[in-house]
């Protein structure tokens, strides 16, 4: 039976703290789990029979990750699109389950800023960024003191509820995780999408570049938190400061991407 967000969260004895639309500023000082779904509310089972893939995003992925291949052959927009569709679950609303031991605000800011195909800061879950309907997706914030364990339990619960009909059209029915989850307690998906140059799936690289990105993420998280309780006059100033930080962050990501190219 397909899983609603409420069912998944309650299956691990937790509660949803906040919800946001993709791209909205997130203000959460908790570590925990975040769920990205098609459904706008936790009880709905909104689904899509097939994904709407952003072909422009795929072209960017190929250009950014030189040497990208599908089953050992040079990747094209068409071959990547076909492969992504083979991992779609048409009866499911949940597209990604993520976790962080930092604050959820910090991690989602990294996700927002991540460029498809880049090695950091949030390559896990990056398939979300291949979709045309990003701004329609909803993010559910679930605080927990054991984020990694909770994510694994949720993934196991999700897979156990996927219907036989959905699994029949899935490339790896025994690893029928949400669309954008590449790895989980049952192992890593063998997607056939590989990179012969810089490893795409490396996250949390301890480097000066990542340290500075983390610093910027922390500053942005602080601005988002302050905005939630500021007066109208102060809010305008904070928005300006946040916009300036976002410009710096985006410029830095462009530089980081350039330096990682072979």
Secondary structure as UniProt FT lines:
FT   HELIX           5..11
FT   TURN            12..13
FT   STRAND          18..21
FT   TURN            22..23
FT   STRAND          32..37
FT   TURN            42..43
FT   HELIX           55..64
FT   TURN            66..67
FT   STRAND          68..70
FT   TURN            71..72
FT   STRAND          73..74
FT   HELIX           77..85
FT   TURN            86..87
FT   TURN            90..91
FT   STRAND          94..100
FT   HELIX           104..113
FT   TURN            116..117
FT   TURN            124..125
FT   HELIX           126..130
FT   TURN            132..133
FT   HELIX           134..136
FT   STRAND          138..143
FT   HELIX           147..161
FT   HELIX           164..168
FT   TURN            171..172
FT   HELIX           173..175
FT   TURN            179..180
FT   STRAND          183..184
FT   TURN            185..186
FT   STRAND          187..188
FT   STRAND          193..195
FT   TURN            200..201
FT   HELIX           208..227
FT   TURN            228..229
FT   HELIX           232..260
//
